[in-house]
Amino acid sequence: MNATTAMQLKTVFKNRPWLAAGLVGAVALAVRIFALLSFQKSLYADFLLFDEQVYHTWAVRMASGEFGTLSVPDFAPLPAYIMAAVYTLFAPDPFYIRLLNMALGTGTCMMIVLVGRRMGGARVGLFSGMVAALYAPLVFFSVVLHKTALSVFLFSAFVYACLVLMDAVSEEKQKPLRHTWAWAILTGVIMALLINVRSNAVVMMPVALACAAWACFRDRVPVRTWPAVLAGFVLGFAVAVLPFVVRDYKMTGAFAVTPAGGFNLYIANNPDNPFPYYRPVRFATSNATQQAIGFVIEASRRQGEKLSPREASAYWTGEVKRFAMENPAAFARKIGVKVLAAFNRYESADNHHLGFLKDYISFLRWPLLSIGLVLPLGMAGLVMLGFTDRKKALAALVCLAYGATMVIFFSNVRIRLPVMVVLIPFAVLGLGWLVSALRQGSFKTAGAYIAAATFFFVLAFVPVPGDKDFTAYLNVHASNLASKDRQAEALVFWERSAALCQPYSAFANLALAGYYADHGDFEKAAVYIDKVPDTSLAAAQKYEALGDLLLRQGRVDEAIDAYKKSLDINYGQRQLRMKLFRLYWDIDRGLADREYAVFEYVSSFYGAMQ
């Protein structure tokens, strides 16, 4: 390619942004089609994990006519509504949602082209889009059932709308007010949709409005623009969020803009959890559809009165505040470790783990880009260039505001992925800036960038508690194999998990105990149950399993004692209370009546999804 041709291509891409976006979209779509075909051949194609199963079940039931009657506390509703619409139009097959997510993932790469273009020009936009097209987590979450593809797409659309709105404010003297008004409305609509997919993104709203106000002030735009921007944003936000507010009011009797966050806040800052990553609590099941209900039941038990989900959320938020006030040093250490986790190359996962799955899903072995390369380069670019002009500053502030929520809550792969919408363009900007500095002989400038990049690369490799714990993924893989009647292979993975003696090893021990109990080897089952410590995440399940084992041996009184110990840990176990009621019925009708009354009280917390 000669210089003239290269210049012509540069001019074409500069003047026609959608051409660059289309090129990136074609590459991204091709990669994702091959990735989807690879995924469909894997063990995980027909095995829905945790949140996937929740949303699938929710959507299937709405598509079958139960719309408006269902609620899953602490789960954002928009993904379920979209999935239900797809299932209604086609069929309740997860493959259709994977196709939708593939389209959303491709759209995200195209939006990153436009974001990069606004931040640094046509070349930055094109290269940013290509990086996004080949970024492994973006590819993976484009072919699974999670809401992540939707949340990242809306995140990218919001960042782009904010950048366009800032330009519209600055150009107010040359363009009609309706141009600014329209973009303000659209920005509000996108924010309302985004927080009903990823509620912690609400922190970006004041940042975007503050940047727009700053642009009005700096450019001395007509006074009429100020209220137009605010009113347009509020109007768009209000119209888009109203259906969710009405739905939430019908479900809970309270007005709220976002799902309650107190449960996740407590999980993230639980003083009993030494890790910066998600770990379930002892008093609530780890079952995704029932975990939030467990939090409501436990809060009600502690308060001595029945609480609503919103009231229970406030209670657990208060518990975190109390922990921070009473143990400031411990709380500060926990926050410090979570800061390290936010910058670490380890991609913690509460569902699919890309590093673990590469042995079972072939496309994850492709030479795709990873967090360990893109995150440090992106952060170096943000530090060096993030505040050199207003648009980069807006992108940087949005990224940092959202990043702060990862420190408050978690920084697992699904939650961290949206910040890459901004960090990818900053990585491209930073590398371009480095090349330019070297060409100009500005070695001091180049050295500053290299120092910043080195710092973040080192930070990415600092060990973090829990970053070597793969027991949860071993357990999931074992369950997947067991669901396909490959029991012998499943046992191997449960044994591997149990041998590692990590927090999730307890669940592997219980799975092994259940297997041997079902095969009549009660002695071996008891050995595995005994391996689960009373301080374990699975302590409640341990005593239920022990009770079941004792009952099989005809040791009824000991089984009752074991069940009561389990309920002392997790008060809200409906099925276990029914077991206890049935045992009491043959022994003491008075105890049976009291236990049934507790069963009915606990059952009253469970909604239509159960």
N, C-alpha and C positions, 0 to 999 in steps of 0.2 A: 504494500500500500504506500503510494507516494504522499508527499506532504500536502499536495493540493486535495487529493481524495480525503485525507484525514481531516483537513480543514473543512471540507464540505460536509462530512459526516458530523463533525462537531457543531457546525451551524444548524444542521437539520435537527439534531437532538436538543440544541439550545432553544430553537424556536418552536419545537413541537414536543412538549413534555409528555404527552400521551403516547408518543412513539416509543420513547424510552421506557415508559411504564408498560407498554404492550410487549416490548422485547423481554423485559424482566418477567412479566406475567407468563409469557410462553415458556421460558426456562423453568420458572417456579412450578408451573403446571405439569411440565414433562417430568420433573424430578418427583413430584408428588404422586403422579399416576403410577410410576414405577414403584414408589414406596408403598402405595396402597396395594398394588398387586403382590408385593413381597409380604406385607402384613397379612393379607388375606390367606396366605399359604402357611402362616405360623400357627402355633398352639393358641395364640391369644385372639384370633379372629372372632371366635364365638364365646369368649370368656370375658364378661363385663366385670370390671373391678369397682367396688365401693361406690364412689360418686357416679360413675357411669350407670350402674344398676339403679341407683336412686332416680336419676333423671329419666332413664328409659322407662322404668315402671310408672313414674309420675306422668310422663307423656302418653304412654299407652292407655292409661286409665282416663286421661282427659280426652284422648282421641276416640275413646269408646263411649263418651257421653257424660263423664263425671266432671266436666269442666266446672270450675268454680267451687267445688266441694273439697278440694284437696289442699293440704298445706304440709310442708316439711320445714319445721323451724330451722332458721339459720342457713337455709339454702335459697340462693337468689332465684326468682321465679322465671325471668325472661327465657333462659335456655329451655326450660320445660315447655313453655308456650310455643316456642319456635319448633321444637322437636315434635310437639303434638300436632302442629299444623302440617309438618312434613309427613307424619304418619297418617294423618287424615287424607292428604292428597294422594299418597302412594300406598304404603303398607307399613305396619309396625316392625320394620326391619332395620336394625342398626346400620346396615350398609348405606342406606339413604342419608343418614346423618354423617357418615364418613365422607360421602360425596359432597355434602353441604360444607363440611369443615375443610375439605380440600379446596373448594371454591373460596371460602373465607381466608384460608392460608395464602392462596395465590393473591387474593385481593390485598392482604396485608403487605406482601412484598411490593405490590404496585403502589400502595399508599406510602411505603417507606421511600420509594423513589421520589415521590412528591414532597415528602417531609425533608429528605436530604437536599432536594433542589432548592427548597425555600431557605434552608440553613446555609447552603454553600455553593449553589449553582448546579448546572446540568450534569457536569462530570461527577460531582459528589452524589447527586441523586441516582445516577445510573449505577455507579459502583456500590452504593449502599443497597440498592435493590438486589444486585447480584449476590452480595454477601448474605442478605436475608433469604434469598432463594436457596442458598446452600447451607444455611445454618441449621444444624442437626435438630435442636429442640423445636424450631419452627416447622421443620418438615414432619417430625414425629407427631406433633399435636395437630397436624392437619389431616391425619389419617386415623385418629382414634375418636372415641365418643365424647371426650371431655368438652366442657364449655370453654376451654382455653383458647381455641381458635377464634371463637366469637369475642372473647374479652380482649384479645390482642388486636383483632381487627378494629373494634370500637375504640380502643386506646389509640391506635394509629390514626383513625379518622378524627378523633378529638384533637390530637396534637396538630394535625394538618389544618383543621378548621380554626384552631387558635392562631396559628401562624398566618393564615389568610385573613382572619379578622384583624390581626394587628396591622397588616398591610392596608386593609380597608380603612382602618381608623387613620393611618398616616396619610392616605390618599383622599381623605374626605373632601379636601378643597377642590380636587379634580373630578371626583365621581359623585353621583347623587346619593343622598342619604339612604335611599332604599337598598343600595348595595351593602352598606354596613349593617343595616337593619336585618337583611336576609341572612347574612353570615352569623350575626349574633343569635338569631333564632335557631339556626341549624346547630350552632355550637351547644346551645342549651338542650336541644333535643338529644344530641349524641351523648352529652353528659348524663342525662336522665336514663338513657338506655344502658350506658356503661355501668352505672352504680347498681343497676339491677341485674348485673352479671358479676361484677367484681366491686363490692361495696366499698372497699378501702380506697378506691380511686376517687371518692368524693373529696379527698384532700386537695386534688388538683384544681377544683373549682375556684376557690378564692385566689389561687396563684394566677390562673388565667385571667380572672377579672381584674386583679391588681396590675397585671402587665398591660392589659388593654387601657386601664385608667392612666397608667404611666405614659403610654404612647399618646393618649389625648393631651396630657399635660405637656410633654416634651415638644410635641409638634404644634401646640397651640391651635388645635382644631376648633371649629365653631362650638360654642357651648351646647348647642342642640345635640351634638354627637354623644356627649357623656350620658344623658338619660336614655338616648336611643340604644346605646350598647347594652346598658344594664337592663332596660325594659325588654329588649329583644331577647336577651339571654333568659331572663326570668320567664317570659312568655313561653319560649320554646321548652324550657325545662318543665314548667308547670303543666303544660298540655301533655308532654310525653310521660311525666311521672304520675299524673293523676290516676290512670287505670291501676297502677301498682299500689298507690295509697288506698284507693277504694277497696281493692282486693284484700290488702292487709287489714283494713278496718273491719271488713266482714269476717275475717278469720280470727282476729285477736281483740276487736273492740277498741283498738287504739290507733291513732294516726301516726304513721311513721314513713319516712322517705326511703330508708334502707333497712335491710334485715338486721335484727338484733345482733350485736357483735360481742356481747359480754362472755359468751361461752368460749369462743375462740381466743379471746383476750386472756381468759384464765388458763386455757390449755397452753398458750404460748408463754405465760409467765407463772405457771404453777411452780411453787417453791420445791415440790417433790421431783420435778423434772430437771436433771442436771444438764440436759442437752438443749441446744438452740433450735432443735427441730421438733416437729409434731410428735407427741406421744399421747396416747389416750390416758384418761384418769381412771382411778380404781373404782370410783363410785358410779360410773356410767359405762354402758357397753360401748365397744368400739364400732358397733354396727351403725353405719352412716344414717340410716333412717330413724334410729332410736336414740342416738347419742345426745342430741339436744334435749330430748324429753327427759333423759336421765338427769341432766343438769337442772331442769325445772323441778323435778321430783325431789332432788337432793336439797335444792335451795328452799323448797317448801317445807321439807322435813326440818331443816335447821331453823327456819323462821317460825315454825309452828302454825303456819297457815298456808292455804293453797294460793300459789302465785301464778300469774299469767306468764307466758314466755317473755314479755317485755320486762315485767317486774323481776323475774329470775335473772334475766340478762343484767339488769341494773345491780342486782345483788352480787353477781360474780365480778362485775366491774369494780364494785366496792371492795371485794376481797383482794383484788389486785392492788388497789390503792392502799389498803391496809397493810399488805405485805411490803409495799414500797416504803411506807411511812415507818413501820416498825423495824424493818431490816434494810435500811438504805444501802449498806455495803453489799449485801447479798444481791439485792435488786440491781445495783450498778454493775456488779460482775456479770449477772445474767444478760443485761443489755450489752455490755462489752463483748461478750461471746457471740451474741446475735449480730453485732456489727461485723465481727470477723466472718461469720457465716454468710452474711450478705455479699461479701467480696470474695468468698472462697470459690474455687473451681468445682468443688464437690456439689453435684446437683441432687440434693436431698429430694425424695419423692414420697408422697403419701399414697400413691397409686402405682403407676408404671415408673420403673427406674431404667433410664436409657442405657447406663453402663452395664447393668445386670442383663438386660434383654438383648444385648448385641449378640449373645451366644445362641439366641433362639429366633431372632428376627433379622434376616440377612441384610436389609438395607441399612441397618444401624452400624454395619461394618464398612460402609462406604466411606471414602475420605472426605466427609463433610466437616464443616467448621464447628468448633466447640466453644463452650463458655470460657475455657482456660485461655484461649487466644483473644476472643472478641471483647470480653469484659475488661481486662486490663488496658487494652488499646483504647477502648471506648472511654474509660474513666480518665486516662491520660489526656485524651482529646478534650474531654469536658473540662478538666482542670485548667488546661492551657488556653482553651479557646471559648469556654462556656460563657464568658461575660464580655466578649469583644464586640458584640452588637446585640441589639434588642431581641432579635429572633433566636439567636443561639442562647441568650439568657433565658428566654421563655422556655425553650426546650430543656435547658439545664435545670431550671427551677421546678418544672413539672416532674422531671426525672427524680430529682432529690426529694421532692415532697412525697411522691409515691414510694421511693426507696425508704423513707422514714417509717412508713407503715410496715415495711418488711422487718424492720428492727423491733417495732412494737409487737408485731404478730410473728410471722414466719418468713423465711426466704426460700421455700422449696421451689422446685423448677417451674411449676405452673404459675406460682405467684410472682416469681422473679422475671418471667419471660416478657411481660409488657415493657419493662424498662429498656429492653433491647431495641425497641422502636426508635429510641433516642440515642442509645449508646452506639448502635451500628453506624449511623451517620457521623457521630463524633469520632469513631475509630477511623473512618475514611478521611474525615477532615484533618485529624491529627497526623496521619501518615502523609497526607498531601503537604501539610505544613512542614513536616520534617524534611521531606524531599526538597521542597522549595528553599528551606533554610540551608541545607547542604549545598545546593546549587549556587546559592548566593554567598557561600563562604561564611555564613553566620553560625559559627560553631557553638557559640554561647547559647543561642536560641535552640539549636539542635540538641545540645547537651541537656538543657532544661527539660525538653520533651522526653529524651531518653531516660533521664532520672525519674521523671514522673511515671513513665511506663514501667521501668524497672521496679519502682516501689509497689505498683499494683500487681505486677507479676509475682513478686515475693509474697505480697499479702494473700494472693490467691492460693499459695501453697502452704500457708501457715496451718498446722494441724488444728482441727476444731473437734471438740468432744462429739462423738457419735458419727464422725465422717467415715468410719470403717465398718459400721454396723449394717450388714446386708441380711440380717436374719428375717426381717419383714418380707423381703423379696423372695428369699428361699421358701418361706411359708406360703406365700401367694402362688409361687410356681408349683409347690407340692399340691396345693388345693386345686390348681388347674389340672394337673395330671390326674388327681383323684377323681375329678369330675368327668374325666374321660375313661374311667375304669382302668387306669394305669397305676394301680395301687402300689406295686412293687417299686416303681420309679419314684412315686410320691414319698414313700417311706425313706428313701435315700436322702431326699432334700430335707425332710423333717429332722432326720438324724443329724444332718450337717448343721442345721439351724440350732438344734438342741445342744450340740457339742460346743458351740461358740459362746454360750453363757452370756448372752446380751439380753436387753430388755424383752425383745420379741421371741427369744428362745422359749419363754414360758408357754407361749401359744403352741409351739412345736411339741413341747413335752405333753401338753394336754391332747393334741391331735394323736400323738403316739399312744397315749393312755387310752383314748377312745378306741383306737384300732385294736389294741390287744384285749381290751374289755369285750369288744364285739366278737372276738375270736376265742373267748373263754379263758384267756390267760390273765386271771385277776391279779396274780402276784406281780407280774411284770407291769401291768397297768398301774398298780399301786406305787411301784418304784418310780415311774415317770411322774405321777401326780405329786409324789413327795419331793421331787426335784424343783417344784415351783415354790419359791419362797413366799412367805406371807406378805412381804413388802412389794411383791410383783404387781405389774399392771394387770395380770390375770388372776389375782388372788381370789376374787369372787367366783370366777369360773373354776378355779382349783377346788374350792369347797363344794360347788355344785357337782363337779365330776366325782369327787370323793363320795358325796352322798349317793349319787347314782350307783357307784361301784358297791358301796355298802348295802344298798337296797337289793342289788342283784344277789348278794350273799345272804339275804334274809336278816340283816342286822338293822332293823327298823329304827330303834332308838338312836343308834349311832348315826344313821343316815339323817334323821331329823336334826340332830345337833350340827351336823355338817351343813345342812341347808340353812339353818339359822345363822351360822357363821358367815355364809355367803351373803345372806340378806343384811347382815350387820354392815357389810362393806358396800353392797349395792342394793339399796332399799327398794328400787323400782323394778325388780325382775318379776314380770307378770307370770310367765310360765312356771317359774320356780315356786311362786306363792300358790299357784294352783296345785302343784305337786304336794306341797306341804298341807294344803287344805284336804286333799284326798287321803293323805296319811292320817291326819287328825280325825277325819270322819269315822275311821274304824277304831279310834282310840278314845277320843274325848270330843263329844259334839259341841261342848262349850268353846273349846279351843278352835274347833273347826269353824264355828260361826264367827268368832273374832278374826280368824285368818281370812275368811271370805270377805268380811267387811273391809279389811285392808286391801285385799285383792281388787275389790270394786273401786276403792279410792284411787289406787295406783292406775287402774285401767282408765279412769276418767281423764288422765293426762294424755292418753294416746289418741291421735287424730285418725282421720280417714285413710291415711296412707298405710296404716298398720294392718 
